[in-house]
Amino acid sequence: MSRAKIASPFEENERLLISNIKYEMDLQGYKKADLRKILNLSEPAINKRYKEPRWFRYSELMMIARWLRIPISNLFAKRVTERLTA
């Protein structure tokens, strides 16, 4: 008998974080390559963070928020799109 894998709250938060980063970047027309340059990371390093957002350092998240001119809380918000369209 196989068991279904239940996503942990940490996995959900990680997916939420990267989803919000991508969303905010899309709103402003930025690409992953732009983020890589801002954070001064190699391509493998940025890819690792996209796959496993827990590798983002707090200082990097602060840099992303400043670069995108948003509060850092937007990166962790559950429903960014609803907040922006409300």
Backbone as ProteinMPNN parsed JSONL, in Angstrom:
{"seq_chain_A": "MSRAKIASPFEENERLLISNIKYEMDLQGYKKADLRKILNLSEPAINKRYKEPRWFRYSELMMIARWLRIPISNLFAKRVTERLTA", "coords_chain_A": {"N_chain_A": [[0.844, -1.169, 0.0], [0.669, 2.134, -0.924], [1.481, 5.365, 0.288], [0.117, 8.608, 0.201], [2.01, 11.524, -0.286], [2.168, 14.068, 2.041], [2.209, 17.49, 1.922], [4.438, 19.509, 3.697], [4.094, 22.297, 6.003], [6.329, 23.906, 5.663], [7.202, 23.339, 3.052], [5.036, 24.323, 1.625], [5.228, 27.05, 2.263], [7.688, 27.612, 1.083], [7.105, 27.214, -1.634], [5.232, 29.234, -1.908], [6.803, 31.513, -1.394], [8.673, 31.551, -3.597], [6.865, 31.675, -5.671], [5.67, 34.175, -5.203], [7.898, 35.849, -5.516], [8.459, 35.436, -8.245], [6.026, 36.389, -9.299], [5.989, 39.126, -8.521], [8.281, 39.971, -9.878], [7.495, 39.505, -12.528], [5.43, 41.4, -12.764], [6.903, 43.71, -12.975], [8.413, 43.296, -15.166], [10.828, 41.89, -15.003], [13.354, 39.325, -15.27], [14.641, 36.023, -14.446], [17.376, 36.13, -14.877], [17.947, 38.811, -14.386], [17.487, 38.944, -11.638], [19.484, 37.233, -10.786], [21.762, 38.756, -11.406], [21.392, 40.976, -9.706], [21.632, 39.772, -7.195], [24.146, 38.839, -7.434], [24.854, 36.163, -8.102], [25.796, 32.899, -9.267], [24.618, 31.055, -12.152], [23.958, 28.314, -11.499], [23.629, 28.656, -8.711], [21.423, 30.437, -8.44], [19.489, 28.887, -9.637], [19.351, 26.796, -7.814], [18.217, 28.109, -5.636], [15.736, 28.743, -6.713], [14.651, 26.195, -6.998], [14.787, 25.229, -4.391], [13.763, 27.213, -2.195], [14.497, 27.652, 0.465], [17.148, 28.113, 0.587], [17.588, 30.771, 0.153], [19.012, 33.596, 1.611], [18.274, 35.742, 4.39], [19.222, 38.325, 3.999], [19.402, 38.371, 1.229], [16.72, 38.21, 0.53], [15.867, 40.641, 1.531], [17.283, 42.335, -0.197], [16.023, 41.68, -2.604], [13.415, 42.589, -2.115], [13.9, 45.355, -1.808], [14.92, 45.945, -4.35], [12.701, 45.367, -5.951], [11.056, 47.263, -4.953], [9.131, 46.828, -2.914], [7.339, 45.931, 0.111], [8.955, 43.627, 2.288], [7.229, 41.792, 3.326], [5.42, 41.238, 1.303], [6.6, 39.197, -0.095], [6.038, 36.99, 1.367], [3.348, 36.857, 1.599], [0.113, 35.387, 1.541], [-1.819, 35.774, -0.477], [-1.009, 37.519, -2.827], [-1.96, 38.471, -5.315], [-4.707, 38.867, -4.863], [-4.605, 40.93, -2.995], [-3.541, 42.99, -4.488], [-5.445, 43.441, -6.434], [-7.678, 44.104, -5.096]], "CA_chain_A": [[0.0, 0.0, 0.0], [1.464, 3.367, -0.976], [0.89, 6.504, 0.995], [0.252, 9.904, -0.467], [2.884, 12.442, 0.43], [1.49, 15.272, 2.518], [3.137, 18.632, 1.898], [4.631, 20.147, 5.003], [3.907, 23.755, 5.957], [7.551, 24.516, 5.152], [7.178, 23.22, 1.593], [4.021, 25.261, 1.13], [5.791, 28.401, 2.381], [8.739, 27.749, 0.08], [6.445, 27.416, -2.934], [4.619, 30.556, -1.846], [7.87, 32.504, -1.512], [9.193, 31.644, -4.966], [5.744, 32.117, -6.501], [5.525, 35.622, -5.018], [9.055, 36.508, -6.149], [8.219, 35.402, -9.695], [4.885, 37.253, -9.588], [6.416, 40.526, -8.406], [9.219, 40.243, -10.975], [6.702, 39.578, -13.759], [4.712, 42.677, -12.777], [7.828, 44.786, -13.335], [9.119, 42.932, -16.389], [12.153, 41.336, -14.729], [13.578, 37.901, -15.51], [15.524, 35.365, -13.485], [18.737, 36.624, -15.123], [18.066, 40.097, -13.688], [17.605, 38.626, -10.215], [20.824, 36.653, -10.617], [22.726, 39.862, -11.408], [21.186, 41.782, -8.497], [22.148, 39.029, -6.047], [25.529, 38.46, -7.741], [24.921, 34.709, -7.972], [26.003, 32.125, -10.485], [23.384, 30.455, -12.632], [23.583, 27.172, -10.649], [23.196, 29.115, -7.384], [20.057, 30.981, -8.516], [18.615, 27.744, -9.923], [19.177, 26.075, -6.545], [17.272, 28.871, -4.823], [14.411, 28.604, -7.322], [14.161, 24.85, -6.694], [14.694, 25.081, -2.934], [13.841, 28.596, -1.694], [15.074, 27.766, 1.813], [18.544, 28.53, 0.443], [17.676, 32.23, 0.165], [19.381, 34.207, 2.891], [17.41, 36.876, 4.712], [19.789, 39.513, 3.35], [19.031, 38.313, -0.188], [15.298, 38.549, 0.442], [15.794, 42.1, 1.72], [17.748, 42.944, -1.447], [14.967, 41.476, -3.601], [12.317, 43.504, -1.784], [14.33, 46.729, -2.144], [15.044, 46.005, -5.812], [11.349, 45.4, -6.502], [10.362, 48.371, -4.286], [7.954, 46.279, -2.224], [7.638, 45.486, 1.475], [9.382, 42.223, 2.302], [6.057, 40.978, 3.664], [4.787, 40.799, 0.05], [7.209, 37.946, -0.532], [5.503, 35.903, 2.185], [1.894, 36.992, 1.658], [-0.617, 34.24, 0.98], [-2.563, 36.103, -1.692], [-0.518, 38.78, -3.378], [-2.821, 38.936, -6.391], [-5.96, 39.392, -4.311], [-4.316, 42.2, -2.325], [-3.284, 44.016, -5.497], [-6.629, 43.708, -7.241], [-8.796, 44.499, -4.221]], "C_chain_A": [[0.895, 1.24, 0.0], [0.704, 4.485, -0.259], [1.115, 7.772, 0.201], [1.153, 10.792, 0.376], [2.092, 13.695, 0.795], [2.52, 16.392, 2.558], [3.224, 19.245, 3.289], [4.372, 21.646, 4.879], [5.144, 24.473, 5.411], [7.598, 24.472, 3.632], [6.177, 24.196, 0.989], [4.546, 26.694, 1.18], [6.887, 28.637, 1.365], [8.138, 27.99, -1.297], [5.805, 28.795, -3.005], [5.662, 31.647, -2.047], [8.334, 32.645, -2.955], [8.095, 32.093, -5.928], [5.569, 33.633, -6.408], [6.693, 36.388, -5.624], [8.839, 36.572, -7.654], [7.1, 36.367, -10.084], [5.299, 38.725, -9.576], [7.397, 40.893, -9.522], [8.473, 40.381, -12.3], [5.969, 40.907, -13.876], [5.604, 43.818, -13.285], [8.685, 44.448, -14.553], [10.529, 42.402, -16.182], [12.174, 39.836, -14.975], [14.52, 37.347, -14.451], [16.965, 35.844, -13.655], [18.973, 37.971, -14.433], [18.255, 39.876, -12.186], [19.003, 38.077, -9.911], [21.88, 37.744, -10.545], [22.623, 40.696, -10.134], [21.805, 41.094, -7.28], [23.598, 38.591, -6.232], [25.745, 36.956, -7.522], [25.214, 34.066, -9.313], [24.663, 31.532, -10.92], [23.007, 29.212, -11.816], [23.065, 27.596, -9.268], [21.769, 29.66, -7.422], [19.063, 29.857, -8.811], [18.337, 26.934, -8.656], [18.155, 26.788, -5.669], [15.855, 28.792, -5.389], [13.81, 27.235, -6.996], [13.909, 24.661, -5.202], [14.861, 26.459, -2.288], [14.409, 28.741, -0.286], [16.532, 28.186, 1.764], [18.698, 30.038, 0.332], [18.076, 32.689, 1.562], [18.437, 35.382, 3.128], [17.912, 38.141, 4.024], [19.449, 39.543, 1.858], [17.563, 38.67, -0.377], [15.087, 40.048, 0.636], [16.225, 42.829, 0.445], [16.675, 42.833, -2.527], [13.825, 42.459, -3.358], [12.681, 44.948, -2.131], [14.38, 46.923, -3.649], [13.666, 46.125, -6.46], [10.5, 46.534, -5.928], [9.043, 47.917, -3.668], [8.332, 45.985, -0.773], [8.031, 44.008, 1.445], [8.212, 41.299, 2.62], [5.318, 40.498, 2.411], [5.346, 39.465, -0.43], [6.642, 36.743, 0.22], [3.988, 35.905, 2.259], [1.216, 35.816, 0.97], [-1.279, 34.563, -0.355], [-2.163, 37.475, -2.208], [-1.489, 39.321, -4.421], [-4.132, 39.501, -5.872], [-5.743, 40.75, -3.658], [-4.146, 43.298, -3.369], [-4.526, 44.367, -6.288], [-7.81, 44.18, -6.399], [-8.975, 45.998, -4.191]], "O_chain_A": [[1.782, 1.366, 0.844], [-0.526, 4.522, -0.22], [2.174, 7.976, -0.393], [1.061, 10.803, 1.603], [1.432, 14.297, -0.052], [3.582, 16.246, 3.163], [2.215, 19.466, 3.959], [4.425, 22.201, 3.781], [5.027, 25.519, 4.774], [7.988, 25.448, 2.991], [6.446, 24.818, -0.039], [4.335, 27.466, 0.245], [7.012, 29.741, 0.834], [8.596, 28.858, -2.04], [5.836, 29.446, -4.05], [5.429, 32.601, -2.79], [8.381, 33.758, -3.48], [8.366, 32.811, -6.89], [5.346, 34.298, -7.42], [6.498, 37.465, -6.188], [9.011, 37.624, -8.27], [7.21, 37.08, -11.081], [4.995, 39.473, -10.505], [7.346, 42.004, -10.052], [8.778, 41.265, -13.1], [5.892, 41.481, -14.962], [5.135, 44.755, -13.93], [9.572, 45.215, -14.928], [11.348, 42.461, -17.1], [11.145, 39.164, -14.898], [15.113, 38.089, -13.668], [17.698, 35.952, -12.672], [20.074, 38.238, -13.951], [19.075, 40.535, -11.548], [19.615, 38.424, -8.901], [22.792, 37.674, -9.721], [23.637, 41.077, -9.55], [22.425, 41.745, -6.439], [24.211, 38.042, -5.316], [26.688, 36.539, -6.85], [24.912, 34.629, -10.365], [23.701, 31.512, -10.153], [21.836, 29.059, -11.467], [22.163, 26.961, -8.722], [20.982, 29.372, -6.52], [17.94, 29.863, -8.307], [17.225, 26.448, -8.452], [17.322, 26.144, -5.032], [14.884, 28.774, -4.633], [12.61, 27.122, -6.747], [12.94, 24.015, -4.801], [15.962, 26.83, -1.882], [14.769, 29.847, 0.117], [17.1, 28.573, 2.785], [19.816, 30.547, 0.407], [17.537, 32.219, 2.564], [17.875, 35.942, 2.187], [17.117, 38.936, 3.524], [19.234, 40.614, 1.289], [17.204, 39.355, -1.335], [14.233, 40.651, -0.015], [15.608, 43.82, 0.053], [16.446, 43.781, -3.278], [13.331, 43.088, -4.294], [11.861, 45.68, -2.686], [13.932, 47.947, -4.164], [13.485, 46.893, -7.406], [9.366, 46.746, -6.358], [7.994, 48.529, -3.868], [9.51, 45.811, -0.461], [7.488, 43.235, 0.656], [8.217, 40.136, 2.217], [4.657, 39.46, 2.449], [4.65, 38.695, -1.092], [6.755, 35.608, -0.243], [3.401, 35.045, 2.915], [1.69, 35.317, -0.051], [-1.3, 33.728, -1.26], [-2.887, 38.457, -2.045], [-1.806, 40.51, -4.409], [-4.619, 40.508, -6.386], [-6.601, 41.628, -3.753], [-4.574, 44.43, -3.143], [-4.646, 45.494, -6.77], [-8.829, 44.608, -6.941], [-9.867, 46.5, -3.507]]}, "name": "protein", "num_of_chains": 1, "seq": "MSRAKIASPFEENERLLISNIKYEMDLQGYKKADLRKILNLSEPAINKRYKEPRWFRYSELMMIARWLRIPISNLFAKRVTERLTA"}
